[in-house]
Amino acid sequence: MLNSTCPGLYCGKTLINGSFDGECGVCPRGERTSMQKICEKCTESPELYDWLYLGFMAMLPLVLHWFFIEWYSGKKSSSALFQHITALFECSAAAVLTLLVNDPVGLLSIRSCRVQMLSDWYTMLYNPSPDYVTTLHCTQEAVFPL
């Protein structure tokens, strides 16, 4: 039974050559452990609050760009408008390219792992110590991509 072989909440086994015979450890990016301690790919889509958070994180660099353009450009600078437009283009291109490069590659979509427990945000605090000496590091991004 896989449940008894993997300690901790976030340690799991990955599928290698069609079997789960490998060591317990951290799941790859974009995957999380199931109840059977098997690493499974995240397939859900983000919820409303996830989209709001990701939108905030995407707009933060743009707002900071615009703030520092205003801060350092002076009051009568004619190039400030051009700099604002350039910053908008730069941040928009970075957001679109990030979506295209991440899995699923080439699509403007995001896969997500939903939050199931409060501990999903703090996985590093839940690394198990099976023999109370060595720690098995299973820290992962359980709330992918947040």
N, C-alpha and C positions, 0 to 999 in steps of 0.2 A: 504494500500500500504506500503510495507516494506521500500521503499526509504525515506519516510518522518519520519519514526520512529527511524532510526539510524543516529545520527549526525556524522560528520567527514568523512574523507576519508577511514579510516581503521577499523571502528567499524562495526561489523556484527553480525548476529544471527546464532547460530549453530543448527543443526537438533537434537532435543531431542524427543524421542518417536514418531517419524514420523511427527513432526510439528515444526514450527519455532516460537513458542509462548514465548520463553524465553527472557531474557534481552539482550540488545545490549552490546557487549563487545569484548574482544580480541579473535581472531580466534585461534584454537589450532595450534601447531607446524606442519608445512607441509601444511597449508591451508592459503588462503587469501580471502579477500572479493571480491565479484563480483559487477557488476554495480547495482544489485538488493539488495545489502547489505546482502548477504547470504554468509557464509563461505563455500568455495569450496576447495576440495583437489587439490593440485598441481599435474598435470599429464604430464607436458612437460618434455623433456630431456634437459640437459644443452647444451648451444651453445659452440662454439669454445673458446671464451674468458672466459667463465665459467670454462671450463675444464683446461685452462691454469692457471687460478687463483687457482683452487683447487689443481692442480699439484704443483704449487709453495708453497702453504701452507702445502702440504704433504712432500715436499722435504726440507723445511726450518729446521725442527728438525734434519734431517739427516746431513745436512751441518753444523749445529751448533755442533752436536755430533762430527763430524770429526774434526772440527776446534779445539775444546777443547781437544780432544784426542791428536792432534799434539802439542797443546800449553803446555800440562802438561806431556807428555810422555818422553820428552828428545830426543836427536838426535839418540842415539844408542839403543833404546828400542826394544827388540825383540817381545814384546807382543803388539806393536802398530797395526800390521796387524790383529791380532786376535781381538783386540778391534774394529777396523774398520769394520770387517766382522760381529761382534756381533751387532754393531750399525745399520748396514744395515739390518740385520735380524729383530732386534727389531722394527725399523721404518716400514719395509714392513709388518710385522705381525700386527702392530697396524693399518695400513691403510686398510688391508684386513678385519680385524675384525670389524673395524668401518663400512665398507660397508655392511658386513653381518648382523650386529645388527640393522642398520637403516632400515626404511621402504622403499621398500619392504623387509621384513625380509628374510634372507637366499639367497638373490640374489645379485650378484655383479653389481648392477645398482643403479642409483640415479634418484629420481624425483626432478623436479625443478619448481620454479615459475619464470617466466621471468620478467625482468624489464619493466615496462610500462611507468613510469614517474620518473623524478629525485627525487621526494619526497619518492619513494619506499626505497631509501637508508637511509632516515632520518625520519622514521615514528614517532619517539618520539616527533618531533617538531610539529606534526599535531594531537595531542590529543585534542579533542574538549572540550569546556567549555560551555555547553548549557545554563546555567543560569548565566554565568560570575563569578561564585563563586566556584563551584566544577568542577573538571576536570575529565572527563571520560577517563581512561587510556586504550587506544586501541593499544598500541605499540606492534608490532609483527614483525616477520621476513618475510617481504614482498618479499624479494628476496631469498627465501629459496633455497638451503642451504648455500648461500654465506653470 
